[in-house]
Amino acid sequence: MFSQTMYELGTKKSTIRTIFEYGRKRAAEVGEDNIYDYSLGNPNVPAPAYIKQAIFDILNEEEPCAVHGYTIAPGLVSVREKLADSVNRRFQTNFAAKNFFITGGAAGAITITFKALSEAGDEFITFAPFFPEYKCFVEAAGAKLVVVPPQPADFQIDFTEFEKRISAETKAVIVNSPNNPSGAVYSEKTIKKLTDIMKKKEKEYGHPIFLISDEPYREIAYDNIKVPYLPHYYADTIVCYSYSKSFSLPGERIGYIIVPDEAASFEKIYGAIAGAARVLTHVNAPSLFQRVIARCCDMPSDISTYRQNGTLLYNGLIAAGFKCIKPQGAFYLFPEALEADDYAFCKKAQKFDLLLVPGTDFGCPGHFRASYCIKTSTIEKSLPVFKKLAESYGIGKRS
């Protein structure tokens, strides 16, 4: 009568969404200022003024039927040319419009890419902690997600475990850096070792193994930390990018895929991406926002609030007795839970009106995610509450 798999995906909400919805109900009971909702990675920094100005200018200057009409499926050629010029200046690459496919955000980019690459029996590898939706996206494409266990000391890659899992069935490896949920950035040393192994395995197995760079947080990196640009290190890289976080536009759904000329069978891969977009009902990315990003792609992102919030929360949790690596990018902290069962810990935190997400959902039990893209005043007010939570476990409690 219907697909049981689709029914389960539609009726069993993600843990993050469930916690967020609980928070909305709880806020109605005790007041918004008394809820400390760290559940959702929804940017709290308003979109920059230049985005608003670009929208006004486009609406005032350009022909309405063009602004709101269909574009070709890969996106306007003029937009892709502008994006290619911008990326080339920033990263010393040689891309052209033909290398870009404009999508509905990073989710659209990665789902299209997974679908384009997948054949029966294929496996995609990712590294815990990882974005939970990878699993359903990969499985919906008819492939299998293989997870490399985390390396909690620094959340770089456990290469011993990676080499155990890469096989002749591996079609692609998914990298998310800066990382959701750990806030870690994969170092150049990590990327070089990863790509060296992948090059060796490509030769051993006699077929390409693609590296999918899922990078919606690329612009959000702190303390002058370098985020390696993966096409420089590995020819068979496919880049999936989004403006949701860098420009605070998650609801507008705009991003892109880059397939470099150097990638194996470039024309066929790009054609497969177009085909996957077609069957996934991608007609075209939003026409207005294609034009917006073309006008704004060289503008800077303001990450000062996220830097301030991350430092404030990190220092407060360390002072309260939590263990956590310092965030290098994105807008998440991923501390150790105060008991082995991270679900039980997050349930107990709810009694303090602290809404946290269990690390198990990200493939990393014993941790929790706190999304600090919220009001700085909320973080300040929550720090004594985190201290009380720690004291309930006997940590830092005065005798």
Protein Blocks (a to p, Z undefined) as FASTA:
>chain_A
ZZfklmmmmmmccfklmmmmmmmmmmmmnopklcccfkbccdfbdcdfklmmmmmmmmmm
mcfklmmmccdfkopfklmmmmmmmmmmmnopabdfklpccdehjklmmmmmmmmmpcgh
iacdddddddfklmmmmmmnopacddddddfknopacfklmmmmgcfklmbdcddddddf
kopacdfklmmmmmmmmmmmmmmnopacddddddfklmmcghhiacddfklmomkbccdd
dfklmnopmknopadddddfklghklmmmmmmmmmmmmnopabdcfklmmmmmmmmmpcc
dfklmmmmmmmmmmmmmmnopacdddfbdjbdcdddfbfblmlmmmmmmmnopacddfkl
nopghiacddfbbcfklmmmmmmmmmmmmmmnopoiaZZ
